[in-house]
Amino acid sequence: MRWKIETVNKKIREDEKLQEVISYLFFGGMTTVVNFIVFF
């Protein structure tokens, strides 16, 4: 049973990492778009 809990925790950690990457790309893209609009 314990290994199952650890597997779930590992998956949750991976999902959090994925969300970090998505939000990083999202904010990076937004910044690029804003800069693009400001400069052009």
C-alpha positions as CSV (number, residue, x, y, z in Angstrom):
1,M,0.0,0.0,0.0
2,R,2.8,2.4,0.8
3,W,4.4,2.2,-2.6
4,K,1.0,3.2,-4.1
5,I,0.9,6.4,-2.0
6,E,4.5,7.2,-3.0
7,T,3.6,6.7,-6.7
8,V,0.6,9.0,-6.3
9,N,2.7,11.7,-4.6
10,K,5.3,11.4,-7.4
11,K,2.6,11.9,-10.0
12,I,1.3,14.9,-8.1
13,R,4.8,16.4,-8.0
14,E,5.2,15.8,-11.8
15,D,1.9,17.5,-12.4
16,E,3.0,20.5,-10.4
17,K,6.2,20.7,-12.4
18,L,4.1,20.5,-15.6
19,Q,1.9,23.4,-14.4
20,E,5.0,25.4,-13.6
21,V,6.3,24.9,-17.2
22,I,2.9,25.8,-18.6
23,S,2.6,28.9,-16.6
24,Y,6.2,29.8,-17.4
25,L,5.5,29.4,-21.1
26,F,2.2,31.3,-20.8
27,F,3.7,34.3,-19.0
28,G,6.7,34.3,-21.3
29,G,4.4,34.3,-24.3
30,M,2.3,37.1,-22.8
31,T,5.4,39.2,-22.2
32,T,6.6,38.6,-25.7
33,V,3.1,39.6,-27.1
34,V,3.0,42.7,-24.9
35,N,6.6,43.7,-26.0
36,F,5.6,43.1,-29.6
37,I,2.5,45.3,-29.3
38,V,4.5,48.1,-27.5
39,F,7.4,48.2,-30.0
40,F,5.3,47.7,-33.1
